[in-house]
Amino acid sequence: MKETPFTQKHINLGAKMAEFAGYNMPISYSGINEEHQTVRKNAGVFDVSHMGEFIVKGPQALELIQRVTSNDAAKLKKNQAQYSCFTNDQGGIIDDLIVYCIEENAVYMIVVNAANIDKDWNWLTSHNSNSAELHNISDKTCLLAIQGPNATALLQPLTDVDILNLKYYTFEKGTFAGVKNVLISATGYTGAGGIEIYFENSDGAADKIWEALFAEGGPKGLKPIGLAARDTLRLEMGYCLYGNDLDDTTTPLEAGLGWITKFTKDFTASERLKKQKEAGVERKLVGFELTDKGIPRHGYEICDAGGNNIGTVTSGTQAPSLGKAIGLGYVKKEFAIFDTALFIKVRDKLLKAKVVKLPFA
């Protein structure tokens, strides 16, 4: 398994480790529920250095990004970020991603999911017909997500960037914990607020930043958090996870991502997706909560009252903040209306559920 620069720190702290996207990653430290509540109520640090980062540069950079992503990157000003996705020729989602505009029309960073780095890089390079300058900087880039309502207040003493007033989906470059050229972004995957910091691990930068984070924030309750709590946090917000709720067979329109699918430009499969929008989707991703006791899991059948299959659970958990079982799943469009009764098949039992609005939290 691959390691991040923080892997040994996780092990030394007693984290439960497991393979994730080819990396030895911390799944939990003190327990999912406790870690989840730490982020919801205070602040926590996630090592997500396994994620992928690509630099796209030059006069053709924006043109390439516009052709391969669904959102309209031409709207990005310097220091703005944008949620988007790569679509394949059939309109399925190759990956969901974030585009960072470092210099307008000249330099961009694309951040992709860890499990899809090679697939995404091959897709990007194979469509680079106008010779934009591409660099895969995934292996040398560290990424820490410091999330929670108190995250920016705890960390402001460590940086010259005004992170207290950094607007959502914007970023600045500055010094953080004495390390220069750190990209500090008001993004995250928890819905709890906070920042993400990108930096190159040179001259011991990873150690410096990790130690400074906990020296400054530790006395105020800042804690390391594992990927299991990251999953429950994102699910409470209704955020999609690639490989569960999104994949090569699901279109952004089916996944409720029409807001990142802009038909004001041409991109891969845009004509196919335009036709799907005009005709209407046959299935939709919905949020649901169980009214019977039980926990929905990925792959469980979703049925109607007669026990007929109408869809599949893509994500499910017992939500720590809500005290109830929740999930996401694709259902036939006629069952996607709020308050519609659903039944989740668990070991031959049909557990009652209902469609609810997102986010759950």
Backbone hydrogen bonds, N-H to C=O, Kabsch-Sander energy under -0.5 kcal/mol:
donor,donor_aa,acceptor,acceptor_aa,energy
2,K,22,G,-3.0
7,T,4,T,-1.6
10,H,6,F,-2.0
11,I,7,T,-2.1
12,N,8,Q,-2.7
13,L,9,K,-1.6
14,G,11,I,-1.7
15,A,10,H,-2.4
16,K,28,S,-3.3
17,M,15,A,-0.7
18,A,25,M,-2.2
20,F,23,Y,-2.7
23,Y,20,F,-2.0
24,N,2,K,-2.7
25,M,18,A,-2.8
25,M,23,Y,-1.0
27,I,16,K,-3.5
28,S,16,K,-1.1
35,E,31,G,-2.5
36,H,32,I,-2.9
37,Q,33,N,-2.3
38,T,34,E,-1.9
39,V,35,E,-1.8
40,R,36,H,-2.2
41,K,37,Q,-2.3
42,N,38,T,-2.5
44,G,147,Q,-2.5
45,V,223,K,-2.5
46,F,145,A,-2.9
48,V,46,F,-0.9
48,V,143,L,-2.2
51,M,48,V,-1.8
52,G,112,V,-2.3
54,F,110,I,-2.6
55,I,135,H,-3.1
56,V,108,Y,-2.8
57,K,133,E,-3.1
58,G,106,A,-1.5
61,A,58,G,-1.8
64,L,60,Q,-2.1
65,I,61,A,-2.2
66,Q,62,L,-2.7
67,R,63,E,-1.5
68,V,64,L,-1.6
69,T,65,I,-1.7
70,S,85,C,-1.9
73,A,71,N,-1.1
75,K,72,D,-1.4
76,L,73,A,-1.6
79,N,101,C,-2.8
80,Q,77,K,-1.6
81,A,169,Y,-2.7
82,Q,99,V,-1.9
84,S,97,L,-2.6
86,F,95,D,-2.4
87,T,68,V,-0.7
88,N,92,G,-2.8
91,G,88,N,-1.8
93,I,247,D,-1.6
93,I,250,T,-1.8
94,I,86,F,-2.2
94,I,92,G,-0.7
95,D,86,F,-1.1
97,L,84,S,-2.5
98,I,111,V,-1.7
99,V,82,Q,-2.9
100,Y,98,I,-0.5
100,Y,109,M,-3.3
101,C,80,Q,-2.6
102,I,100,Y,-0.9
102,I,107,V,-1.8
103,E,107,V,-2.3
106,A,103,E,-2.2
107,V,103,E,-2.3
108,Y,56,V,-2.4
109,M,100,Y,-2.2
110,I,54,F,-2.8
111,V,98,I,-2.8
111,V,109,M,-0.5
112,V,52,G,-2.4
112,V,110,I,-0.5
116,N,113,N,-1.4
117,I,114,A,-1.2
120,D,116,N,-3.4
121,W,117,I,-2.6
122,N,118,D,-2.5
123,W,119,K,-2.0
124,L,120,D,-2.8
125,T,121,W,-2.8
126,S,122,N,-2.1
127,H,123,W,-1.0
127,H,124,L,-0.6
128,N,125,T,-1.2
129,S,127,H,-2.0
131,S,128,N,-1.1
133,E,57,K,-2.4
134,L,132,A,-0.6
135,H,55,I,-2.1
137,I,53,E,-1.9
137,I,135,H,-0.9
138,S,53,E,-0.5
140,K,137,I,-0.7
141,T,137,I,-0.6
141,T,138,S,-0.9
142,C,140,K,-0.5
142,C,199,F,-3.5
144,L,197,I,-2.0
145,A,46,F,-2.4
146,I,144,L,-0.6
146,I,195,I,-2.4
147,Q,44,G,-2.3
147,Q,145,A,-0.7
148,G,193,G,-2.2
150,N,42,N,-2.4
151,A,148,G,-1.5
154,L,150,N,-2.3
155,L,151,A,-1.8
156,Q,152,T,-1.7
158,L,155,L,-2.4
159,T,156,Q,-1.5
160,D,175,T,-1.2
163,I,161,V,-2.0
165,N,162,D,-0.8
166,L,163,I,-0.9
167,K,165,N,-0.5
169,Y,186,A,-2.6
170,T,167,K,-1.4
171,F,79,N,-2.0
172,E,184,I,-2.1
174,G,182,V,-2.1
176,F,179,V,-2.7
177,A,158,L,-3.0
179,V,176,F,-2.2
180,K,178,G,-0.5
182,V,174,G,-2.8
183,L,198,Y,-2.4
184,I,172,E,-3.2
184,I,182,V,-0.7
185,S,183,L,-0.6
185,S,196,E,-3.1
186,A,170,T,-2.7
187,T,185,S,-1.8
195,I,146,I,-2.4
196,E,185,S,-2.4
197,I,144,L,-3.0
198,Y,183,L,-2.6
199,F,142,C,-1.8
201,N,140,K,-1.2
202,S,200,E,-2.1
205,A,202,S,-1.0
208,K,204,G,-2.4
209,I,205,A,-2.6
210,W,206,A,-2.4
211,E,207,D,-2.6
212,A,208,K,-2.2
213,L,209,I,-2.5
214,F,210,W,-1.7
215,A,211,E,-2.0
216,E,212,A,-2.4
217,G,213,L,-3.1
218,G,214,F,-1.1
220,K,217,G,-1.4
221,G,218,G,-2.1
222,L,217,G,-2.3
223,K,43,A,-1.1
225,I,45,V,-3.0
227,L,26,P,-2.4
228,A,27,I,-2.1
229,A,27,I,-0.5
230,R,226,G,-1.2
231,D,227,L,-1.7
232,T,228,A,-1.7
233,L,229,A,-2.6
234,R,230,R,-2.1
235,L,231,D,-2.1
236,E,232,T,-1.9
237,M,233,L,-1.0
238,G,235,L,-1.3
239,Y,234,R,-2.5
243,G,246,L,-3.2
244,N,241,L,-1.8
245,D,241,L,-2.1
246,L,241,L,-1.2
250,T,247,D,-1.2
255,A,251,T,-1.8
256,G,253,L,-1.0
257,L,252,P,-3.5
260,I,257,L,-1.6
261,T,258,G,-1.6
262,K,70,S,-2.4
262,K,260,I,-0.7
263,F,261,T,-0.6
265,K,262,K,-0.6
268,T,67,R,-1.9
270,S,267,F,-2.7
273,L,269,A,-2.5
274,K,270,S,-2.2
275,K,271,E,-1.9
276,Q,272,R,-1.8
277,K,273,L,-2.3
278,E,274,K,-2.1
279,A,275,K,-2.5
280,G,276,Q,-2.2
284,K,331,V,-2.6
285,L,254,E,-2.4
286,V,284,K,-0.5
286,V,329,G,-2.9
287,G,356,V,-0.7
288,F,327,G,-2.5
289,E,354,K,-2.0
290,L,325,A,-2.2
291,T,352,K,-2.2
292,D,352,K,-1.7
299,G,313,V,-3.1
300,Y,297,R,-2.2
301,E,345,K,-0.5
302,I,311,G,-2.5
303,C,343,F,-3.6
304,D,308,N,-1.9
307,G,304,D,-2.3
310,I,302,I,-3.4
311,G,302,I,-1.3
312,T,330,Y,-1.7
313,V,300,Y,-3.0
314,T,328,L,-2.9
315,S,328,L,-1.7
317,T,326,I,-2.2
319,A,317,T,-0.7
319,A,324,K,-2.8
322,L,319,A,-0.7
323,G,319,A,-2.3
324,K,319,A,-0.7
326,I,317,T,-2.6
327,G,288,F,-2.2
328,L,315,S,-2.4
329,G,286,V,-1.8
330,Y,312,T,-1.7
331,V,284,K,-2.4
332,K,310,I,-1.6
333,K,282,E,-2.1
335,F,332,K,-2.6
336,A,333,K,-1.6
339,D,355,V,-3.1
340,T,337,I,-2.0
342,L,353,A,-2.6
343,F,303,C,-1.7
344,I,351,L,-2.9
345,K,301,E,-2.5
345,K,343,F,-0.5
346,V,344,I,-0.7
346,V,349,K,-2.9
347,R,345,K,-0.5
349,K,346,V,-1.7
351,L,344,I,-2.9
351,L,349,K,-0.7
353,A,342,L,-2.5
354,K,289,E,-1.9
355,V,340,T,-2.0
356,V,287,G,-2.5
360,F,236,E,-1.4
361,A,236,E,-2.3
